[in-house]
Structures are given as C-alpha cells and as structure tokens.
Amino acid sequence: MNQSIRTIFPRLENIYIASRAITAAAVIAWMLSTATASEVQREISFAMVIFALHLAIFSLIWKFKPKLISEVFTYSLIFDVIFVTYLIKFTGGANSSFFLLYYLNIMFSAYYFNLNFCVGISFAVTTLYMISNPELLTHVSPVELGLRVGFAWFFAYAVGFVSRHMKQSEFKLLKLLDSLNESTTELERSQARVEKIYETSRVLGEIHDDQEITRDVFHIVDSILGFEMCSIQLCSPDLSYLYERGRLEDGERKTTNLREIIALEGVVGDVVRSAEPKRLIDLGQNDNYIPTINDAKSALIVPMISHGRVIGILQAESTRLNRFSDTDQKVASILAASAAMAYENSRLHNELEKMVVIDDLTNVYNYRYFADRLADEIKRATRYRQPLSLIMVDIDWFKRINDTYGHESGNVLLKGIVRVIATNIRDTDTLARYGGEEFIIILPQTEHDDAQVIAERIRSEIERSTFGDGIKHPKLSATVSVGITTYPDNGHSEDDLVQLVDRAMYLAKGSGKNAVVTV
C-alpha cells in the first residue's frame, strides 16, 4: 500500500535525496581514506556513476512527474539494496561497515510501505546479505551476526508499526480537516450570501415601487439562492386570502397573469397563521400541500413578516427531493423579512404621498398636485406643440345650500358633483379641488372646441342630477358655472392660464350662473 501524496507528515522525497547524498559522500570519503587496489577503485567508481545517474533520474521524476513517485520509489529501493550489497562485496565483505546502510533502506521502506511489505524486504535483505557474503559464518561471531540480522528485523517491525499507526491517525485527521474545510467553505458561502442579501436589503428599503422590489427580490433568489421556482404572495387587506405579486420559474420573471386568489389552507395557511417557516423534504409524503409546478418534490415556505405581522409568504419549489437545506431556509427568511419591510415601506410611502396630494373629502387631487401637474403638462405641450385646455367648475349658491341644509348635506353635494365630473372626462385628464366649492380640470391635447363640448356636458349632466338619498340627507339639485381657457391661444404660463379660466368662470356666474364661458 503506497503512501498517499497528500500528507501532513514529513515527505520522504527530500529526506531520501539527502540520505543518498550522504551515502555518496561516505563512499567517496572511504575511497579517499583507504588504500585499495586499482581494480576495487574502478568497481566502486563505476558503482558511484550508476548511483549518481539513479539519483538524478529520481530527482527529475520527483520534480516533473510527482504522481509517479510511489512506483519510482519501489524501484529505487531495489536499486539501493543491490547497491549496498555491491558496496559491501568490494569494501571488505564480512568486515565492511556499509551493512549499516541496509538499516536505512529498511527504515525508509517501513515508513513508506505497509508492515508486511517491509517484513518481506527485511527477509530479502538479510538473505541477500548472507548469500553474497558466505564468509560471515566464519569471520563474524554468531552473536554479532545475530545482532546485525536482528536489528534489521527490529527496525522493520518497529518503524513499520509506528508508521501504520501514524498513517491511520493521519487518515482520520485528514478526514476531519476535510470536514472542517467543507464546513468552513459552506459557512463562508453562507456568510457571503447573507452579506449580499443584507446589502441588497438596504437598497430594497429605499425603493418605493412594488414592481422594482419584486424584480430585485427575484434577482437575489436567482443569483444567490438558485431556486428553480419562487413565488411572492401577499396577504389581502382583510387577511382572508393571498394573491401572487410575482413569480420566478426557470429564470423567467413574471408580474402579470398571476394567481389572484390563493386560499389560506394547508401548509400555506399554517405558515401565515403561525408565522413559522416550513421545509417540506418530500411532497409525496405530504397531502396538505398543493404544488404549483409539475413534478415538484420538495418545497420551502417562509413568512414575510413586517412589524410582527405576516404580510405574505415567499414560496419556493424544486423537482429534487430535499432540495432546500437549513441554510437555505435561514437565508430565505432573511430575504423574506427584508422584502416584507420593503413592501410595507412602499405601501406607507404611497399612502403618505396620496394623503399629501389627495383631498380628504372628495378623494380627488388637491391644489398642490394640480399646480405641479399643470407645470408639467405645459412643458409637454410646449415641447410637442400640442394644445391644452383648463376647465373650472364652481357650484352655484353653495353657501346658501350649506346654510339651509347644513355642512353634511353640502359635503354630500360636493362628492356627487365630483362623481358627475369624473364620469364625463377622460382617464388622461386631471381633476382637482381648487377651493371650497371650486374644481379645476386639466385636459391635455384638447382644443377649445373639444373643451367646450366637455364643459357643456358636465354642466347639463349636473343640472339634470339630484344629490342625496332623501332619507338621511335631503335630495338636492344644483347648477354650476363653468369657465374655459386654452393654451397657447389664451396664455402661456401657469399663472396666466389659471387667471384666465378663473375670470371665465366668474363671467359665467355674473351672466346669471348655470352657464359656460370661454376666455
């Protein structure tokens, strides 16, 4: 069994090469310090050339083909045994001290290979040593020979035993390190996802458009969580059902043609009522959940909570069993909370904007909105050279109605007048309450003649109508005085147009009321 390339213990390649260098130095020192016959010198020199060549080949393979090092080490070990035997033969045989190099070979093999292989090497080494030097039996005492052979076997067993336990410990430790690395990697990945979601959440909080919020949430789901399907479902105002705000499926984002009513039943209803997420590992084992995609096998439903109240859910499905991990649930919950806060902020912002520009009583725009809108429409009309008309409507004898029937009846009349005006203008027109009983209408791309027709229709419709139910509030009749002016024929600035339409309206009142006048 070869040693794994990946190890936490010292690798043998460097040590092995260093030991070979020491061996070479020892042989050279022996040659220089010992007077021997020229024939012996030639044999040893030849052996050293082969040794150096072998060492060079080993170094090159270690450097350029490290995956082959185990196989090369096996052949190198065989070469070392033969080389040491050769040295012993030509440096004194039984009296040579180079037999000590056998121990080095055995210890290396015991560390690098398994114990059984090392025992085999020890047997081969001692057998080769005794066969190649038969004079050992006569020139070396039995005690010393026993020590030489015994130490070879001792080193083989001792180093092999220690090496085996080191490798077992190493395997367990490496496995533990791999597990820790996987956990660390997953933790880093989760942290990166959470950081990105938190950063995106900060941006979400600044968005006041629901479609933009939905788009950004799906971008996170698609790019960070990688869910196959995700649906954003918001609660109805009375919390009786859910409706789908957006849907992501196979990378495609949809905000139209969605499910309008989703009953609060089964797992979905449980999540909304308990405000606790649900992770369904196998939908085949759950009868209380109705999948929304074909072949769905697992699901994740997390509540969208804002200020302690569930405003919707984030629902994800997959065609894989147990697709959603505990980490996915935690990250999705963070995203759902951020999305909930963003939707709630958007709702409050829109309501606040509406309160700022909407008249509380009549529910039409107020003068502030009218002034801003008129400036924009005049710029547009100027840029595209289009006409623009204004109509001002004033209720005749409104103070007398208030004094006679009370302000409550007067409010009913105001609301009724607004309903009649709204049904006689276009969606592109802007109706605003100009003052107490005065209303003003912006008609983009409208010539004077067309404005005249609209104004007359409003006047006559109001004259024919009655206001009040006759029970709680008396039935009232009313007439209006209407003024008209047109841009650019009768004025160019906002102030000019407003003054002219106001003058036209007063001329209508001065001419006997219930009339339409143009200036």
Secondary structure in CASP SS format (residue, H / E / C, confidence):
PFRMAT SS
TARGET T0000
AUTHOR 0000-0000-0000
METHOD secondary structure of the structure
MODEL  1
M C 1.00
N C 1.00
Q C 1.00
S C 1.00
I C 1.00
R C 1.00
T C 1.00
I C 1.00
F C 1.00
P C 1.00
R C 1.00
L H 1.00
E H 1.00
N H 1.00
I H 1.00
Y H 1.00
I H 1.00
A H 1.00
S H 1.00
R H 1.00
A H 1.00
I H 1.00
T H 1.00
A H 1.00
A H 1.00
A H 1.00
V H 1.00
I H 1.00
A H 1.00
W H 1.00
M H 1.00
L H 1.00
S H 1.00
T C 1.00
A C 1.00
T C 1.00
A C 1.00
S H 1.00
E H 1.00
V H 1.00
Q H 1.00
R H 1.00
E H 1.00
I H 1.00
S H 1.00
F H 1.00
A H 1.00
M H 1.00
V H 1.00
I H 1.00
F H 1.00
A H 1.00
L H 1.00
H H 1.00
L H 1.00
A H 1.00
I H 1.00
F H 1.00
S H 1.00
L H 1.00
I H 1.00
W H 1.00
K H 1.00
F H 1.00
K C 1.00
P H 1.00
K H 1.00
L H 1.00
I H 1.00
S H 1.00
E H 1.00
V H 1.00
F H 1.00
T H 1.00
Y H 1.00
S H 1.00
L H 1.00
I H 1.00
F H 1.00
D H 1.00
V H 1.00
I H 1.00
F H 1.00
V H 1.00
T H 1.00
Y H 1.00
L H 1.00
I H 1.00
K H 1.00
F H 1.00
T C 1.00
G C 1.00
G H 1.00
A H 1.00
N H 1.00
S C 1.00
S H 1.00
F H 1.00
F H 1.00
L H 1.00
L H 1.00
Y H 1.00
Y H 1.00
L H 1.00
N H 1.00
I H 1.00
M H 1.00
F H 1.00
S H 1.00
A H 1.00
Y H 1.00
Y H 1.00
F C 1.00
N C 1.00
L H 1.00
N H 1.00
F H 1.00
C H 1.00
V H 1.00
G H 1.00
I H 1.00
S H 1.00
F H 1.00
A H 1.00
V H 1.00
T H 1.00
T H 1.00
L H 1.00
Y H 1.00
M H 1.00
I H 1.00
S H 1.00
N C 1.00
P C 1.00
E C 1.00
L H 1.00
L H 1.00
T H 1.00
H H 1.00
V C 1.00
S C 1.00
P H 1.00
V H 1.00
E H 1.00
L H 1.00
G H 1.00
L H 1.00
R H 1.00
V H 1.00
G H 1.00
F H 1.00
A H 1.00
W H 1.00
F H 1.00
F H 1.00
A H 1.00
Y H 1.00
A H 1.00
V H 1.00
G H 1.00
F H 1.00
V H 1.00
S H 1.00
R H 1.00
H H 1.00
M H 1.00
K H 1.00
Q H 1.00
S H 1.00
E H 1.00
F H 1.00
K H 1.00
L H 1.00
L H 1.00
K H 1.00
L H 1.00
L H 1.00
D H 1.00
S H 1.00
L H 1.00
N H 1.00
E H 1.00
S H 1.00
T H 1.00
T H 1.00
E H 1.00
L H 1.00
E H 1.00
R H 1.00
S H 1.00
Q H 1.00
A H 1.00
R H 1.00
V H 1.00
E H 1.00
K H 1.00
I H 1.00
Y H 1.00
E H 1.00
T H 1.00
S H 1.00
R H 1.00
V H 1.00
L H 1.00
G C 1.00
E C 1.00
I C 1.00
H C 1.00
D C 1.00
D H 1.00
Q H 1.00
E H 1.00
I H 1.00
T H 1.00
R H 1.00
D H 1.00
V H 1.00
F H 1.00
H H 1.00
I H 1.00
V H 1.00
D H 1.00
S H 1.00
I H 1.00
L H 1.00
G C 1.00
F C 1.00
E C 1.00
M E 1.00
C E 1.00
S E 1.00
I E 1.00
Q E 1.00
L E 1.00
C E 1.00
S C 1.00
P C 1.00
D C 1.00
L C 1.00
S C 1.00
Y E 1.00
L E 1.00
Y E 1.00
E E 1.00
R E 1.00
G E 1.00
R E 1.00
L E 1.00
E E 1.00
D C 1.00
G C 1.00
E E 1.00
R E 1.00
K E 1.00
T C 1.00
T C 1.00
N C 1.00
L C 1.00
R C 1.00
E C 1.00
I C 1.00
I E 1.00
A E 1.00
L C 1.00
E C 1.00
G H 1.00
V H 1.00
V H 1.00
G H 1.00
D H 1.00
V H 1.00
V H 1.00
R H 1.00
S H 1.00
A C 1.00
E C 1.00
P C 1.00
K E 1.00
R E 1.00
L E 1.00
I C 1.00
D C 1.00
L H 1.00
G H 1.00
Q H 1.00
N C 1.00
D C 1.00
N C 1.00
Y C 1.00
I C 1.00
P C 1.00
T C 1.00
I C 1.00
N C 1.00
D C 1.00
A C 1.00
K C 1.00
S E 1.00
A E 1.00
L E 1.00
I E 1.00
V E 1.00
P E 1.00
M E 1.00
I E 1.00
S E 1.00
H C 1.00
G C 1.00
R E 1.00
V E 1.00
I E 1.00
G E 1.00
I E 1.00
L E 1.00
Q E 1.00
A E 1.00
E E 1.00
S E 1.00
T C 1.00
R C 1.00
L C 1.00
N C 1.00
R C 1.00
F C 1.00
S C 1.00
D H 1.00
T H 1.00
D H 1.00
Q H 1.00
K H 1.00
V H 1.00
A H 1.00
S H 1.00
I H 1.00
L H 1.00
A H 1.00
A H 1.00
S H 1.00
A H 1.00
A H 1.00
M H 1.00
A H 1.00
Y H 1.00
E H 1.00
N H 1.00
S H 1.00
R H 1.00
L H 1.00
H H 1.00
N H 1.00
E H 1.00
L H 1.00
E H 1.00
K H 1.00
M H 1.00
V H 1.00
V H 1.00
I E 1.00
D C 1.00
D C 1.00
L C 1.00
T C 1.00
N C 1.00
V C 1.00
Y E 1.00
N C 1.00
Y H 1.00
R H 1.00
Y H 1.00
F H 1.00
A H 1.00
D H 1.00
R H 1.00
L H 1.00
A H 1.00
D H 1.00
E H 1.00
I H 1.00
K H 1.00
R H 1.00
A H 1.00
T H 1.00
R H 1.00
Y H 1.00
R C 1.00
Q C 1.00
P C 1.00
L E 1.00
S E 1.00
L E 1.00
I E 1.00
M E 1.00
V E 1.00
D E 1.00
I E 1.00
D C 1.00
W C 1.00
F H 1.00
K H 1.00
R H 1.00
I H 1.00
N H 1.00
D H 1.00
T H 1.00
Y H 1.00
G C 1.00
H H 1.00
E H 1.00
S H 1.00
G H 1.00
N H 1.00
V H 1.00
L H 1.00
L H 1.00
K H 1.00
G H 1.00
I H 1.00
V H 1.00
R H 1.00
V H 1.00
I H 1.00
A H 1.00
T H 1.00
N C 1.00
I C 1.00
R C 1.00
D C 1.00
T C 1.00
D C 1.00
T E 1.00
L E 1.00
A E 1.00
R E 1.00
Y C 1.00
G C 1.00
G C 1.00
E C 1.00
E E 1.00
F E 1.00
I E 1.00
I E 1.00
I E 1.00
L E 1.00
P E 1.00
Q C 1.00
T C 1.00
E C 1.00
H H 1.00
D H 1.00
D H 1.00
A H 1.00
Q H 1.00
V H 1.00
I H 1.00
A H 1.00
E H 1.00
R H 1.00
I H 1.00
R H 1.00
S H 1.00
E H 1.00
I H 1.00
E H 1.00
R H 1.00
S C 1.00
T E 1.00
F E 1.00
G C 1.00
D C 1.00
G C 1.00
I C 1.00
K C 1.00
H C 1.00
P C 1.00
K C 1.00
L E 1.00
S E 1.00
A C 1.00
T C 1.00
V E 1.00
S E 1.00
V E 1.00
G E 1.00
I E 1.00
T E 1.00
T E 1.00
Y E 1.00
P C 1.00
D C 1.00
N C 1.00
G C 1.00
H C 1.00
S C 1.00
E H 1.00
D H 1.00
D H 1.00
L H 1.00
V H 1.00
Q H 1.00
L H 1.00
V H 1.00
D H 1.00
R H 1.00
A H 1.00
M H 1.00
Y H 1.00
L H 1.00
A H 1.00
K H 1.00
G H 1.00
S C 1.00
G C 1.00
K C 1.00
N C 1.00
A C 1.00
V E 1.00
V E 1.00
T E 1.00
V C 1.00
END
